[in-house]
Protein backbone atom coordinates (compact mmCIF):
# COMPACT_ATOMS: atom_id res chain seq x y z
CA UNK A 1 0.00 0.00 0.00
CA UNK A 2 1.45 3.30 -1.04
CA UNK A 3 1.75 6.05 1.53
CA UNK A 4 -0.15 9.31 1.24
CA UNK A 5 1.63 11.71 -1.08
CA UNK A 6 1.79 15.29 0.15
CA UNK A 7 0.75 17.71 -2.58
CA UNK A 8 2.45 21.11 -2.58
CA UNK A 9 0.22 23.95 -3.70
CA UNK A 10 1.64 26.04 -6.52
CA UNK A 11 0.33 28.67 -8.90
CA UNK A 12 0.61 28.77 -12.68
CA UNK A 13 2.56 31.96 -12.14
CA UNK A 14 4.41 32.51 -8.87
CA UNK A 15 3.67 35.48 -6.64
CA UNK A 16 6.24 37.91 -5.30
CA UNK A 17 5.37 39.64 -2.04
CA UNK A 18 7.62 42.38 -0.66
CA UNK A 19 7.23 43.52 2.94
CA UNK A 20 8.54 47.04 3.39
CA UNK A 21 8.77 49.84 5.93
CA UNK A 22 11.21 51.69 8.15
CA UNK A 23 13.27 49.98 10.84
CA UNK A 24 11.17 48.70 13.72
CA UNK A 25 7.96 48.26 11.73
CA UNK A 26 7.88 44.51 12.36
CA UNK A 27 8.71 43.28 8.87
CA UNK A 28 10.73 40.23 9.92
CA UNK A 29 8.13 39.08 12.45
CA UNK A 30 5.34 39.31 9.89
CA UNK A 31 7.39 37.64 7.15
CA UNK A 32 8.14 34.71 9.45
CA UNK A 33 4.51 34.36 10.47
CA UNK A 34 3.23 34.61 6.91
CA UNK A 35 5.70 32.03 5.62
CA UNK A 36 4.83 29.62 8.44
CA UNK A 37 1.07 29.89 7.93
CA UNK A 38 1.27 29.53 4.15
CA UNK A 39 3.47 26.45 4.49
CA UNK A 40 1.01 24.96 6.95
CA UNK A 41 -1.65 25.40 4.28
CA UNK A 42 0.49 23.50 1.80
CA UNK A 43 1.96 26.33 -0.27
CA UNK A 44 5.43 26.22 -1.77
CA UNK A 45 6.96 29.22 0.02
CA UNK A 46 10.39 30.79 -0.41
CA UNK A 47 11.22 33.32 2.29
CA UNK A 48 14.13 35.66 1.56
CA UNK A 49 15.57 38.84 2.98
CA UNK A 50 17.73 41.66 1.75
CA UNK A 51 20.56 42.26 2.24
CA UNK A 52 21.20 38.56 1.69
CA UNK A 53 23.79 36.31 3.32
CA UNK A 54 25.84 36.34 0.10
CA UNK A 55 29.19 38.09 -0.31
CA UNK A 56 27.68 41.45 -1.26
CA UNK A 57 25.08 41.21 1.50
CA UNK A 58 27.75 40.44 4.08
CA UNK A 59 29.71 43.49 2.94
CA UNK A 60 26.59 45.64 3.37
CA UNK A 61 26.15 44.32 6.91
CA UNK A 62 29.79 45.06 7.71
CA UNK A 63 29.25 48.63 6.57
CA UNK A 64 26.17 48.87 8.80
CA UNK A 65 28.33 47.97 11.79
CA UNK A 66 31.27 50.22 10.91
CA UNK A 67 29.20 53.21 9.78
CA UNK A 68 27.81 54.08 6.35
CA UNK A 69 29.02 57.65 6.68
CA UNK A 70 32.36 56.43 5.31
CA UNK A 71 30.81 55.00 2.12
CA UNK A 72 29.42 57.06 -0.74
CA UNK A 73 25.77 56.61 -1.54
CA UNK A 74 26.68 55.38 -5.03
CA UNK A 75 29.03 52.73 -3.63
CA UNK A 76 26.33 51.60 -1.23
CA UNK A 77 23.75 51.52 -4.03
CA UNK A 78 26.03 49.43 -6.22
CA UNK A 79 26.49 46.87 -3.45
CA UNK A 80 22.74 46.58 -2.96
CA UNK A 81 22.18 46.26 -6.70
CA UNK A 82 24.79 43.48 -7.04
CA UNK A 83 23.36 41.68 -4.02
CA UNK A 84 19.86 41.93 -5.45
CA UNK A 85 20.87 40.81 -8.94
CA UNK A 86 22.42 37.68 -7.45
CA UNK A 87 19.38 37.02 -5.26
CA UNK A 88 16.95 37.46 -8.16
CA UNK A 89 18.97 35.25 -10.49
CA UNK A 90 19.63 32.46 -8.00
CA UNK A 91 16.51 32.47 -5.85
CA UNK A 92 13.63 34.72 -6.86
CA UNK A 93 13.15 33.93 -10.55
CA UNK A 94 13.58 30.13 -10.18
CA UNK A 95 10.98 30.11 -7.38
CA UNK A 96 8.53 32.20 -9.42
CA UNK A 97 8.98 29.94 -12.44
CA UNK A 98 7.92 26.89 -10.44
CA UNK A 99 4.85 28.70 -9.08
CA UNK A 100 6.03 29.40 -5.53
CA UNK A 101 5.05 32.24 -3.24
CA UNK A 102 8.16 34.36 -2.64
CA UNK A 103 8.17 36.51 0.50
CA UNK A 104 10.85 39.18 0.59
CA UNK A 105 11.82 40.98 3.78
CA UNK A 106 12.82 44.23 2.01
CA UNK A 107 13.24 44.62 -1.74
CA UNK A 108 14.24 47.39 -4.12
CA UNK A 109 11.54 49.70 -2.75
CA UNK A 110 13.76 49.93 0.34
CA UNK A 111 16.64 50.99 -1.91
CA UNK A 112 14.47 53.75 -3.37
CA UNK A 113 13.68 55.00 0.12
CA UNK A 114 16.99 54.46 1.92
CA UNK A 115 19.47 55.42 -0.80
CA UNK A 116 17.05 58.09 -1.98
CA UNK A 117 17.13 59.58 1.51
CA UNK A 118 20.91 59.80 1.18
CA UNK A 119 20.53 61.93 -1.94
CA UNK A 120 20.47 59.50 -4.86
CA UNK A 121 17.71 60.13 -7.41
CA UNK A 122 14.78 57.81 -6.55
CA UNK A 123 13.80 57.52 -10.23
CA UNK A 124 17.34 56.41 -11.12
CA UNK A 125 17.26 53.82 -8.33
CA UNK A 126 13.96 52.42 -9.59
CA UNK A 127 15.09 52.28 -13.23
CA UNK A 128 18.35 50.48 -12.44
CA UNK A 129 16.61 47.96 -10.21
CA UNK A 130 13.80 47.20 -12.62
CA UNK A 131 16.39 46.30 -15.23
CA UNK A 132 17.40 43.31 -13.12
CA UNK A 133 14.53 42.64 -10.71
CA UNK A 134 10.83 41.87 -11.34
CA UNK A 135 8.34 44.19 -9.63
CA UNK A 136 6.48 42.69 -6.69
CA UNK A 137 2.92 41.46 -7.18
CA UNK A 138 2.10 42.86 -3.74
CA UNK A 139 3.98 45.43 -1.66
CA UNK A 140 2.95 45.38 1.99
CA UNK A 141 4.05 48.70 3.46
CA UNK A 142 4.00 48.54 7.25
CA UNK A 143 3.63 52.17 8.30
CA UNK A 144 5.13 53.41 11.56
CA UNK A 145 5.74 56.91 12.95
CA UNK A 146 9.45 57.66 13.25
CA UNK A 147 8.89 58.48 16.93
CA UNK A 148 8.14 54.80 17.54
CA UNK A 149 11.40 53.55 16.07
CA UNK A 150 13.76 54.34 18.94
CA UNK A 151 11.95 52.31 21.57
CA UNK A 152 11.39 49.34 19.27
CA UNK A 153 14.91 49.17 17.90
CA UNK A 154 16.69 49.95 21.15
CA UNK A 155 14.57 47.35 22.89
CA UNK A 156 15.84 44.60 20.58
CA UNK A 157 19.41 45.59 19.71
CA UNK A 158 22.48 46.01 21.89
CA UNK A 159 24.22 48.51 19.63
CA UNK A 160 24.15 52.23 19.02
CA UNK A 161 21.92 53.47 16.27
CA UNK A 162 23.65 53.50 12.91
CA UNK A 163 22.87 55.76 9.97
CA UNK A 164 19.70 53.83 9.20
CA UNK A 165 18.32 54.57 12.65
CA UNK A 166 18.85 58.31 12.99
CA UNK A 167 15.55 60.08 13.23
CA UNK A 168 16.18 62.88 10.73
CA UNK A 169 17.36 60.34 8.17
CA UNK A 170 14.44 58.01 8.88
CA UNK A 171 12.01 60.86 8.36
CA UNK A 172 13.33 61.26 4.82
CA UNK A 173 13.13 57.49 4.33
CA UNK A 174 9.53 57.45 5.57
CA UNK A 175 8.61 60.35 3.28
CA UNK A 176 9.92 58.46 0.25
CA UNK A 177 8.02 55.31 1.22
CA UNK A 178 4.87 57.39 1.69
CA UNK A 179 5.31 59.01 -1.74
CA UNK A 180 5.37 55.68 -3.60
CA UNK A 181 2.21 55.23 -5.65
CA UNK A 182 2.72 51.75 -7.10
CA UNK A 183 -0.75 50.24 -7.63
CA UNK A 184 0.27 47.05 -5.82
CA UNK A 185 1.08 48.85 -2.55
CA UNK A 186 -1.14 48.15 0.44
CA UNK A 187 -0.42 50.17 3.57
CA UNK A 188 -1.02 48.62 6.99
CA UNK A 189 -0.74 50.44 10.31
CA UNK A 190 2.19 48.82 12.15
CA UNK A 191 1.34 50.54 15.44
CA UNK A 192 -1.42 47.95 15.90
CA UNK A 193 -0.70 44.73 17.76
CA UNK A 194 0.96 41.86 15.91
CA UNK A 195 -2.25 39.88 15.40
CA UNK A 196 -4.11 42.87 13.96
CA UNK A 197 -1.25 43.59 11.55
CA UNK A 198 -1.22 39.97 10.42
CA UNK A 199 -5.00 40.04 9.93
CA UNK A 200 -4.53 43.01 7.63
CA UNK A 201 -1.87 41.15 5.67
CA UNK A 202 -4.11 38.10 5.44
CA UNK A 203 -7.03 40.12 4.10
CA UNK A 204 -4.79 41.63 1.45
CA UNK A 205 -3.21 38.34 0.43
CA UNK A 206 -6.26 36.13 0.05
CA UNK A 207 -7.37 37.56 -3.34
CA UNK A 208 -3.81 37.40 -4.69
CA UNK A 209 -3.56 33.67 -3.93
CA UNK A 210 -7.22 33.00 -4.75
CA UNK A 211 -7.66 31.42 -1.35
CA UNK A 212 -10.91 30.41 0.27
CA UNK A 213 -11.20 30.55 4.04
CA UNK A 214 -9.06 32.39 6.52
CA UNK A 215 -5.46 31.86 7.49
CA UNK A 216 -5.02 31.20 11.20
Secondary structure, DSSP 8 states (H G I E B T S, - for coil): --------B--SS-EEEEEE-STTS-HHHHHHHHHHHHHHTTB-EEEEESS-SSHHHHHHHHHHHH-GGGS-HHHHHHHHHHHHHHHIIIIIHHHHHTT-EEEEES-HHHHHHHHHHTT--HHHHHHHHHTTS---SEEEEEE--GGGHHHHHHTT-SS---GGG-HHHHHHHHHHHHH---TTEEEEETTS-HHHHHHHHHHHHHHHHT--S---
